[in-house]
């Protein structure tokens, strides 16, 4: 199912698309990668997934196609 058809499906069923924010500690890959499985499932369901992230593994999230917003500590 494409993103557009997922949106149409959700709208016809009365479901709204959500924006989901993940805020992992990205200086450790072990705390970042587990969230990617859930984020992929949410994205496949048509939701917008955003990572608020800073650290040496931020590029991993970008390579997987996620929107990444920088944060300041």
N, C-alpha and C positions, 0 to 999 in steps of 0.2 A: 504494500500500500504506500503510495507516495505521500509526501508531507501534505500537499493540497487536499488529496482525498481523505486523509486522516482528519484534517480540519473540518471538512465538509461532513464527514461521518459524525464527529463529535458535536458539531452544531446541530445536526438533524436529531441527534439523540438528546439534546438539551444539556450537553456537557460543555463546559468552557475550557479553553486552553489555558494553561497555567505557565507562569515563569517560575522555575525552581532554581534557587541559589545554593550552590555548594561552596563551602568555605574550608577546604582542607589545609592542613599544615604541609605545604609543598616542599619543604626542605627535606622531607623523608618520603621516598617513593612508596613505601609500605603503607602510609596513611592516605595516599592519594589514589592509587590504583583501585582499591576496593570500591570507591565511589563511582568509578567509571562504568561498572556493570549496571548499576542502578540508573546512572545518568543516561546511558545508551537506551535502556528500556523506556525511560521517560521521553527521550527524544523520538524514539520509534513510535511512541503513542501520540506524537504530535505536539508535545509540550516544548517550550523554550527552556533550554538548560544553560545556565550561566555559572561560571566559576569565578569567585573572587579569590585572587591568588597572587602570590609573590614568592619567588624562590627559584631554586635551580631546576625544578622539575616542571615549571609552568609550560615549557615548550612541549612536553609530552601531551598535555591537555590540548594545546593548539594543534598539534599534529593529528590528534584524534578528531579534530573538527569542532571542538567546543569553543564557544564564545568565552573569552577570558578577560576579566576586568582587573586592572592592577589595584593593589591596596597599598597603603602606607602603614607601617607599624608605629 
